[in-house]
Amino acid sequence: MNRTTQSHKPKVLLDRDIQNPRFDAGTLFEVLADDPYESKVKVQSLDPGDSGVILCNREILREVTSLEALVLLPVKPVRNRLKIYRDQEWLKEIPVISENKRVVVKDKFEGIVKFKGVVREYGPGIRFIVEIQDGTNDPIKRKQCFSIQDLRLLEGREIYHGHNSVVPRLPSKKKLSSGITRCDPAPWHPERHFCESDSAPLRINDRVVWVSDHGPEYGTVRWLGHLHDTSEDLMVGVEFDNQVGTGTGKYRDRQLFEAQLGHASLIPLLGLLKADDYLGEQAPVDYGNSCFYTSHIDRRLKLPASSHFQEFYEDKQKHGGSSRGLPQPLNAQAEAKVSGERRQTSEKGNCTTNNYVSVLGETDADVVELCGVNRGIQGHHNSCYLDATLFAMFSCTNLFDDILNRARDPDSDIPQYEKIQEVLRDDIVNTLRRDRYVPSKNVMKLRQLLDDLGCVSGLTTEEKDPEEFLNSLFHALSVKPFLKLSSQQETHLYQLFVAKNEKLEIPTVQQLFHQSIYECKLKFQRAPKALIIQMPRCGKQFKLYDHIVPSLKLDITDALEDAYRFCYVCGRQATLECWECFRPEVGLECTSYCDSCSKTVHQHKDRTDHKQEPLLIKDSLRMDAPLRREVMDLFAVVCIETSHYVCFVKCPVKNKHTWCFFDSMADREGGEDGHNIPKVDNYIDADTWFGPKGLDKLSEMIRDDKSKILPGMTRRLLSDAYMCMYENKFVKQYE
């Protein structure tokens, strides 16, 4: 199946019966076309056997996420879907119910979910294989297939299956082959190839789909078997159509199968779907465990752009950016045997002192020394998300150094606190600043420690996002949230949630930041020392804008709850705020007025209905607030392209605008069994492309495909920005 046929069209649920043509309430549709100026929407039924296309009144359609649509699809009669949809607690359980969760079946029995996914024998949609806990020993009676209407989450615990437990890996009422379960303690059994069995769920050369965080990836089965040294799961060797794997099918010292270089991966059987079973017209869905669900979003059908991004927002929040069934890297070697690491003395490679080491790039000579091959943090086993983030946070700034040196609080910190802090400080940060190079084994120590905590699984091998790593690290080290919002929430990261605005063809981070504050109606309680902003995107498929220009200075004055505000018209102290006056091309500045200017502005016929609210300013801020605006400085940009993270970092050279570019896997030495070579380059075009200059140059380009003619580093900066990091030097001095 061609990947270009995949769609991310909104999915909707019919709220009431319609007669001509006849569709019952609860029917699921996919939106084919939606003109916001029309009262009706063009939709197509998702139910098997009835793929009719109709025009439907938007007022009787209720938007659902792709995951919700797939789980509700098997529910029959279709009216029962509305019962689940209208029960918010039940709807919240859809992403939570997954493998090894305890559930109540038909309000009678307790069961354990063994499989969540598409069961081809029963038709499209996501179903659940549940092991009924009724005391019977009949495996066929105990393991049954249910839809979500038969299940409710049992508040309790996940079940640990010991080594002797037999866990079904794919739904089948036939007796499974003895090769599925691990019952032989021998370390390796190459002759036990499950693919030769008549009851095998997959066979060699079957076409399969792996649903990654960035969409479906198609491939061909080349091998099936067990890796007893890493997992009890039945593993599948897949040669992917696209370059999403590693190596050529070699695992440790064995060539399991042959594949094109960079296209091979080992994936647990549960992480794959047969290509024929995958609903091609459904948006990619993450079937993994979920930890959060947002229920406050207005589910009425909205404009296509905002609806599309809202779906990304919900999925991102619910799933934390992770997927189950992520690949096991091939060509894996024990960490102690990774070749090509720089040899270091005990004084350099394993620093044991917490003495402060100066940041990098403070002079022109320092920048020259920093740049070059074997500089930065060496990448290994999908570590680029972590390498780029750590380099951005610690190489050329001491903004986060308090994390490295705070003493453990025995009353609140975890027992592993000191070990995690020591590895981060001595083995990574100080080693980077002193030697300008960190071998991958040092980083693996931190990955292993965080992985052992269990907050985020797969940190030692799987692809992750920077926010997953940061959330795990900040949790382990009890880092206080940088942001306190007017909603009383606290957070370390600020995600830009905005709908695409046609007036902003090439937006700046400043414009998107103001638009996000306006759309969320949230403000900061106080100016933060650090602001880590996540761009409105998630990989290529959810890139809201083709280009975003990072703002070198981020003015947060108008985003503060009690800051001194300036009148947009006369520049005097503002006393009133009008949200309805907001214009995305101008920003939040145009929402604040003094009393007299507000009266004048709102005499216009288009503004007579606007509602102004008084601005509240704390007395403690009145004396010094008029002296300055709250402005933060950009010091790092983390970028992503085809699942690979890199970063741009500002060097603290006085009176100069010097930036460097870091890639932890810039080159490779030694072929399949070799090692990655990190590299730092001087980004000499920084003055040309950062800030207003970059916006002007992009705007002058006539061609629509601007990315194709932009220089390599510049294209990554403007097209692939994932996270921008800002610091407040004034607040930093006092915290």
NORZI-V874653 format. One record per residue. N is the residue number from 0. RES is the residue in one letter. BURIAL is + if it has 9 or more other ideal C-beta (glycine too) atoms within 8 Angstrom, else -. D_CENTER is the distance of its C-alpha to the mean C-alpha in Angstrom with 2 decimals. Layout:
# NORZI-V874653
n = (N,N)
res = (RES,RES)
burial = (BURIAL,BURIAL)
d_center = (D_CENTER,D_CENTER)
This chain:
# NORZI-V874653
n = (0,1,2,3,4,5,6,7,8,9,10,11,12,13,14,15,16,17,18,19,20,21,22,23,24,25,26,27,28,29,30,31,32,33,34,35,36,37,38,39,40,41,42,43,44,45,46,47,48,49,50,51,52,53,54,55,56,57,58,59,60,61,62,63,64,65,66,67,68,69,70,71,72,73,74,75,76,77,78,79,80,81,82,83,84,85,86,87,88,89,90,91,92,93,94,95,96,97,98,99,100,101,102,103,104,105,106,107,108,109,110,111,112,113,114,115,116,117,118,119,120,121,122,123,124,125,126,127,128,129,130,131,132,133,134,135,136,137,138,139,140,141,142,143,144,145,146,147,148,149,150,151,152,153,154,155,156,157,158,159,160,161,162,163,164,165,166,167,168,169,170,171,172,173,174,175,176,177,178,179,180,181,182,183,184,185,186,187,188,189,190,191,192,193,194,195,196,197,198,199,200,201,202,203,204,205,206,207,208,209,210,211,212,213,214,215,216,217,218,219,220,221,222,223,224,225,226,227,228,229,230,231,232,233,234,235,236,237,238,239,240,241,242,243,244,245,246,247,248,249,250,251,252,253,254,255,256,257,258,259,260,261,262,263,264,265,266,267,268,269,270,271,272,273,274,275,276,277,278,279,280,281,282,283,284,285,286,287,288,289,290,291,292,293,294,295,296,297,298,299,300,301,302,303,304,305,306,307,308,309,310,311,312,313,314,315,316,317,318,319,320,321,322,323,324,325,326,327,328,329,330,331,332,333,334,335,336,337,338,339,340,341,342,343,344,345,346,347,348,349,350,351,352,353,354,355,356,357,358,359,360,361,362,363,364,365,366,367,368,369,370,371,372,373,374,375,376,377,378,379,380,381,382,383,384,385,386,387,388,389,390,391,392,393,394,395,396,397,398,399,400,401,402,403,404,405,406,407,408,409,410,411,412,413,414,415,416,417,418,419,420,421,422,423,424,425,426,427,428,429,430,431,432,433,434,435,436,437,438,439,440,441,442,443,444,445,446,447,448,449,450,451,452,453,454,455,456,457,458,459,460,461,462,463,464,465,466,467,468,469,470,471,472,473,474,475,476,477,478,479,480,481,482,483,484,485,486,487,488,489,490,491,492,493,494,495,496,497,498,499,500,501,502,503,504,505,506,507,508,509,510,511,512,513,514,515,516,517,518,519,520,521,522,523,524,525,526,527,528,529,530,531,532,533,534,535,536,537,538,539,540,541,542,543,544,545,546,547,548,549,550,551,552,553,554,555,556,557,558,559,560,561,562,563,564,565,566,567,568,569,570,571,572,573,574,575,576,577,578,579,580,581,582,583,584,585,586,587,588,589,590,591,592,593,594,595,596,597,598,599,600,601,602,603,604,605,606,607,608,609,610,611,612,613,614,615,616,617,618,619,620,621,622,623,624,625,626,627,628,629,630,631,632,633,634,635,636,637,638,639,640,641,642,643,644,645,646,647,648,649,650,651,652,653,654,655,656,657,658,659,660,661,662,663,664,665,666,667,668,669,670,671,672,673,674,675,676,677,678,679,680,681,682,683,684,685,686,687,688,689,690,691,692,693,694,695,696,697,698,699,700,701,702,703,704,705,706,707,708,709,710,711,712,713,714,715,716,717,718,719,720,721,722,723,724,725,726,727,728,729,730,731,732,733,734)
res = (M,N,R,T,T,Q,S,H,K,P,K,V,L,L,D,R,D,I,Q,N,P,R,F,D,A,G,T,L,F,E,V,L,A,D,D,P,Y,E,S,K,V,K,V,Q,S,L,D,P,G,D,S,G,V,I,L,C,N,R,E,I,L,R,E,V,T,S,L,E,A,L,V,L,L,P,V,K,P,V,R,N,R,L,K,I,Y,R,D,Q,E,W,L,K,E,I,P,V,I,S,E,N,K,R,V,V,V,K,D,K,F,E,G,I,V,K,F,K,G,V,V,R,E,Y,G,P,G,I,R,F,I,V,E,I,Q,D,G,T,N,D,P,I,K,R,K,Q,C,F,S,I,Q,D,L,R,L,L,E,G,R,E,I,Y,H,G,H,N,S,V,V,P,R,L,P,S,K,K,K,L,S,S,G,I,T,R,C,D,P,A,P,W,H,P,E,R,H,F,C,E,S,D,S,A,P,L,R,I,N,D,R,V,V,W,V,S,D,H,G,P,E,Y,G,T,V,R,W,L,G,H,L,H,D,T,S,E,D,L,M,V,G,V,E,F,D,N,Q,V,G,T,G,T,G,K,Y,R,D,R,Q,L,F,E,A,Q,L,G,H,A,S,L,I,P,L,L,G,L,L,K,A,D,D,Y,L,G,E,Q,A,P,V,D,Y,G,N,S,C,F,Y,T,S,H,I,D,R,R,L,K,L,P,A,S,S,H,F,Q,E,F,Y,E,D,K,Q,K,H,G,G,S,S,R,G,L,P,Q,P,L,N,A,Q,A,E,A,K,V,S,G,E,R,R,Q,T,S,E,K,G,N,C,T,T,N,N,Y,V,S,V,L,G,E,T,D,A,D,V,V,E,L,C,G,V,N,R,G,I,Q,G,H,H,N,S,C,Y,L,D,A,T,L,F,A,M,F,S,C,T,N,L,F,D,D,I,L,N,R,A,R,D,P,D,S,D,I,P,Q,Y,E,K,I,Q,E,V,L,R,D,D,I,V,N,T,L,R,R,D,R,Y,V,P,S,K,N,V,M,K,L,R,Q,L,L,D,D,L,G,C,V,S,G,L,T,T,E,E,K,D,P,E,E,F,L,N,S,L,F,H,A,L,S,V,K,P,F,L,K,L,S,S,Q,Q,E,T,H,L,Y,Q,L,F,V,A,K,N,E,K,L,E,I,P,T,V,Q,Q,L,F,H,Q,S,I,Y,E,C,K,L,K,F,Q,R,A,P,K,A,L,I,I,Q,M,P,R,C,G,K,Q,F,K,L,Y,D,H,I,V,P,S,L,K,L,D,I,T,D,A,L,E,D,A,Y,R,F,C,Y,V,C,G,R,Q,A,T,L,E,C,W,E,C,F,R,P,E,V,G,L,E,C,T,S,Y,C,D,S,C,S,K,T,V,H,Q,H,K,D,R,T,D,H,K,Q,E,P,L,L,I,K,D,S,L,R,M,D,A,P,L,R,R,E,V,M,D,L,F,A,V,V,C,I,E,T,S,H,Y,V,C,F,V,K,C,P,V,K,N,K,H,T,W,C,F,F,D,S,M,A,D,R,E,G,G,E,D,G,H,N,I,P,K,V,D,N,Y,I,D,A,D,T,W,F,G,P,K,G,L,D,K,L,S,E,M,I,R,D,D,K,S,K,I,L,P,G,M,T,R,R,L,L,S,D,A,Y,M,C,M,Y,E,N,K,F,V,K,Q,Y,E)
burial = (-,-,+,-,-,+,-,+,+,+,+,+,+,+,-,-,-,+,-,-,-,-,+,+,+,+,+,+,+,+,+,-,-,+,-,-,-,-,-,-,+,+,+,+,+,+,+,-,-,-,-,-,-,+,-,+,-,+,-,+,+,+,+,+,+,+,+,+,+,+,+,+,+,+,+,-,-,+,+,+,+,+,+,+,+,-,-,-,-,+,+,+,+,+,+,+,+,+,+,+,+,+,+,+,+,-,-,-,+,+,+,+,+,+,+,+,+,+,+,-,-,-,-,-,+,+,+,+,+,+,+,+,-,-,-,-,-,-,-,-,-,+,+,-,+,+,+,+,-,-,+,-,+,+,-,-,-,-,-,-,-,-,-,-,-,-,-,+,+,-,+,-,-,-,-,+,-,-,+,-,+,-,-,-,-,-,-,-,+,-,-,-,+,+,+,-,-,-,+,+,-,+,-,-,-,+,+,+,+,+,+,+,+,+,+,+,+,+,+,+,+,+,+,+,+,+,+,+,-,-,-,-,+,+,+,+,+,+,+,+,-,-,-,+,+,+,+,+,+,+,+,-,-,-,-,+,+,-,+,-,-,-,+,+,+,+,+,+,+,+,+,+,+,+,+,-,-,+,-,-,-,+,+,+,+,+,+,+,-,+,-,-,+,+,-,-,-,-,-,+,+,-,-,-,-,+,+,+,+,+,+,+,+,+,+,+,+,+,+,+,+,+,+,+,+,+,+,+,+,+,+,+,+,-,-,-,-,+,+,+,+,-,-,+,-,-,-,+,+,-,+,-,-,-,-,-,-,-,+,+,+,+,-,-,-,+,+,-,-,+,+,-,-,+,+,+,+,+,+,+,+,+,+,+,+,+,+,+,+,+,+,+,+,+,+,+,+,-,+,+,+,-,+,+,-,-,-,-,-,-,-,-,+,-,-,+,+,-,-,+,+,+,+,+,+,+,+,+,+,+,+,+,+,+,+,+,+,+,+,+,+,+,+,+,+,+,+,+,+,+,+,-,+,-,-,+,-,+,+,+,+,+,-,+,-,+,+,+,+,+,+,+,+,+,+,+,+,+,-,-,-,+,+,+,+,-,-,-,-,-,+,+,+,+,+,+,+,+,-,+,+,-,-,+,-,+,+,+,+,+,+,+,+,+,+,+,+,+,+,-,-,-,+,+,+,-,+,+,+,+,+,+,+,+,+,+,+,+,+,-,+,+,-,-,+,-,+,+,+,+,+,-,+,+,+,+,+,+,+,+,+,+,+,+,+,+,+,+,+,-,-,-,+,+,+,+,+,+,+,-,+,+,-,+,-,-,+,+,+,+,+,+,+,+,-,-,+,+,-,-,+,+,-,-,-,-,+,-,-,+,-,+,-,-,+,-,+,-,-,-,+,+,-,-,+,-,-,-,-,+,+,+,+,+,+,+,+,+,+,+,-,-,-,-,+,+,+,+,+,+,+,+,+,-,-,-,-,+,+,+,+,+,+,+,+,+,-,+,-,+,-,+,-,+,+,+,+,+,+,+,+,+,+,-,+,+,-,+,+,+,+,-,+,+,+,-,+,+,-,-,-,-,-,-,-,+,+,-,-,+,-,-,+,+,+,+,+,+,+,+,+,+,+,+,+,+,+,+,-,+,+,+,-,-,-)
d_center = (26.02,24.90,21.23,22.31,23.52,20.15,19.65,17.11,20.04,20.00,21.49,24.24,26.72,30.42,31.69,35.38,37.82,38.86,42.22,42.44,40.84,40.43,36.96,36.53,34.27,31.04,30.82,27.35,27.04,24.79,25.26,26.91,27.98,27.90,30.18,29.57,33.32,34.36,34.75,33.84,30.81,31.09,29.48,29.89,30.22,27.78,30.39,32.08,35.52,35.06,33.02,35.06,33.93,35.12,34.95,33.90,34.22,30.82,32.13,32.18,28.66,25.77,22.19,20.05,16.56,16.57,16.20,19.04,21.11,21.02,21.96,24.64,26.12,28.36,29.76,33.43,35.35,32.79,34.03,32.48,29.00,29.95,31.01,27.59,25.87,28.24,27.79,24.70,24.76,25.03,22.23,19.89,20.83,19.54,16.01,17.61,20.47,19.60,21.43,23.77,23.59,27.06,28.05,31.28,32.65,34.84,35.63,37.86,36.26,33.63,31.36,28.48,25.78,26.00,24.02,21.63,21.52,23.91,27.52,29.47,32.83,31.97,30.38,27.01,24.37,22.68,25.27,25.64,28.07,29.47,31.98,34.59,35.91,39.50,41.38,42.19,42.00,41.80,38.41,38.66,39.40,36.77,33.84,33.49,31.09,30.11,28.15,26.27,29.54,31.18,28.63,27.74,25.71,28.11,27.18,27.45,26.12,24.37,27.00,27.37,29.13,31.56,32.60,35.32,33.30,33.14,29.80,29.67,27.07,27.67,29.61,33.23,36.54,38.20,38.75,36.12,37.28,38.06,35.82,32.68,33.05,33.59,37.17,38.45,37.83,38.45,35.68,35.62,37.11,36.65,39.18,37.14,35.34,34.33,34.29,38.10,38.39,39.45,36.98,33.96,30.86,29.95,32.31,32.39,31.56,29.73,26.97,23.61,20.06,16.88,13.96,10.91,7.29,9.09,12.24,15.42,17.10,20.85,23.16,26.52,27.48,29.56,29.95,29.74,30.60,29.76,28.54,30.44,29.51,25.80,25.41,27.67,25.58,27.09,25.22,25.16,25.53,23.98,24.78,22.05,23.15,20.59,20.00,17.00,19.04,21.27,25.04,27.64,27.75,29.24,28.27,30.03,33.59,33.59,32.95,31.52,31.36,31.61,28.78,28.12,26.75,22.94,22.65,23.23,21.05,22.07,20.13,21.27,23.27,21.25,18.17,20.25,21.94,25.10,24.77,27.56,25.82,22.58,22.85,22.69,22.60,19.78,16.25,13.98,13.31,11.45,14.49,13.17,14.13,12.83,13.45,13.36,14.68,15.68,19.22,20.53,19.33,22.35,22.39,25.17,24.60,23.58,23.64,21.69,19.48,18.47,18.37,16.03,13.56,14.25,13.26,9.76,9.86,11.32,9.20,5.94,8.46,10.25,8.20,5.91,3.41,6.76,9.86,13.44,15.88,14.05,16.77,19.33,20.06,23.58,26.21,25.12,27.59,28.18,26.69,30.19,31.26,28.68,30.98,31.11,30.06,32.21,35.07,35.30,37.91,37.27,37.48,34.71,32.28,32.33,32.93,34.27,35.00,32.95,35.00,33.17,32.45,32.30,29.27,29.37,30.63,33.07,35.79,36.24,37.47,34.41,32.18,34.37,34.12,30.35,29.87,30.56,29.76,28.78,27.37,24.22,22.18,22.75,19.86,20.16,18.43,14.95,15.01,14.19,10.88,13.28,16.31,15.17,13.90,17.17,19.31,18.08,18.76,22.04,23.85,25.52,25.15,26.23,24.21,22.49,25.59,26.49,23.76,25.77,29.13,29.03,31.34,30.24,31.13,32.66,32.30,28.55,26.85,25.98,28.52,26.21,25.65,28.29,27.36,23.69,24.92,27.65,25.50,23.08,26.11,28.72,27.13,24.36,24.91,28.72,28.93,26.79,28.93,32.15,31.81,29.14,27.73,25.80,26.21,23.40,25.35,24.95,21.15,21.35,23.31,20.53,17.97,20.62,21.43,17.94,17.55,20.94,19.91,17.87,15.20,12.49,14.17,14.40,13.98,17.18,16.57,13.21,10.44,7.60,5.29,7.81,6.95,7.38,10.48,11.69,11.65,13.53,15.84,16.65,17.42,19.63,21.49,21.75,20.66,21.69,19.25,19.86,19.75,22.09,21.79,24.78,23.44,24.08,20.43,19.29,15.97,14.97,12.32,13.02,10.66,12.89,13.47,16.27,18.10,19.33,22.77,25.33,27.15,24.37,24.57,23.24,21.73,21.52,19.00,21.96,22.41,18.84,18.90,22.20,21.18,18.25,20.83,23.26,21.23,19.96,23.43,22.18,23.60,23.50,26.31,26.97,26.01,23.38,24.05,20.46,17.92,14.38,13.11,9.72,10.87,10.88,9.00,6.28,8.50,12.16,12.47,10.92,12.53,14.61,17.16,18.50,19.26,18.47,21.00,20.02,22.63,24.58,25.75,23.79,26.34,25.16,28.71,28.36,25.13,27.04,28.70,32.05,32.30,35.37,34.76,36.85,38.54,37.14,40.72,42.99,40.77,42.39,40.68,38.77,39.61,37.85,34.42,33.89,30.38,31.93,33.07,29.57,29.18,25.86,27.79,29.56,27.13,27.91,31.16,32.92,32.47,34.82,38.62,41.79,44.17,46.47,43.89,41.96,45.21,45.88,42.44,42.31,45.73,44.19,44.35,40.62,39.84,42.55,40.28,37.59,37.21,37.22,36.26,37.83,35.87,36.22,36.57,37.28,40.71,39.45,37.58,40.44,42.36,39.87,37.25,39.37,39.45,35.92,32.69,29.46,27.78,24.96,24.75,21.95,21.87,18.75,16.21,13.31,12.89,11.29,13.57,13.51,10.90,13.02,12.44,15.58,16.76,19.72,21.63,24.71,27.76,29.97,33.11,35.42,36.18,34.09,30.87,29.69,26.20,25.13,22.50,21.06,19.92,19.96,20.78,23.02,25.69,26.78,30.16,31.90,30.36,28.55,29.61,29.25,26.84,24.47,25.96,24.03,25.35,25.55,27.06,28.68,27.07,30.44,29.32,27.55,30.47,30.38,26.78,25.37,26.14,28.85,30.29,27.22,27.03,30.73,30.55,27.76,29.72,32.82,31.40,32.84,30.91,27.93,26.28,26.09,23.42,26.05,28.53,26.44,26.92,24.30,22.87,23.25,21.41,18.32,18.75,19.33,17.35,14.15,13.47,9.91,11.17,14.85,16.74,20.05,22.93,25.88,28.85,31.19,29.24,28.41,32.16,32.64,29.76)
